Amino acid sequence: MTTPQYLIEDTPEELAAAAARQAAWAQRILKHERCSHEAEAKAVPAFARLLDLAETRNSGQIRTVVQFIAATYNGRAWRFDPFDLRGLDVAIGDDMLACLDCLRWATSDLYRLVPNGDARIQAMLRAWGLIAVVQ
């Protein structure tokens, strides 16, 4: 009869390897947390600026800003073409990229990071006449 695997003692090498795997995993988690917080810290003021532009201005670039905000609000309902970034002022494009970085690290939805974000975006969508395109 053979001894069940769970009763066999791990060798020191196996224990060291398991400890190394746990340490590596912990480092990945810490890195993700750090990157997430850094991205969110940059995105909050950037998203607030973009939303303010969408609520108060009406130029060719602002239509693109509105479409971007809509896509970050619900990407299935509203699409955004990343090539539209090429036609924007640098500061606006930089704010959008900060928002995308925050979405990449996915700690929370952007609209939840600004005061009354949901209501403000709903009002913006109505004001700009954007209709959801669900596929």
Phi, psi and omega in degrees: 000139180265155180281133178300145184302323182291346178267350181279129180292141174285145177283161176303325179295318179294320178296319179295319179296319178295319179296321179295319178296318178296318179295319178296318179297317179298321178295320178297319179296315179297320178297316179300315179300314181297311180297322179298313180294320179296317180295318180294321180298326178279326186285326183302305179292327179295314180294321177299318178296316179297316180296320177298318177300315182295330182275337190240347184241167181209077177230179181301320180293328185292327176302320178293321177299315180299315179297321178296312180300317179300318181293325177286336178285316179204094184293341177280330183271327181230130183261156175223129178270116183298339177292342176294342177299333183294335184264011185254159169301150183302317182297320179293315178299319178297320177296320178295319179294324176297320178294319178296322178296321177296318178296325179299320181275348167046058174272326177197166177288142183301318184297339178280350184270349179244150180302132178055033185304315182299310181296320180295319180289320176301316178296319178299316180299317178295315182298325181267359178066031179280130179248133182296139176245099181262128182254000000 
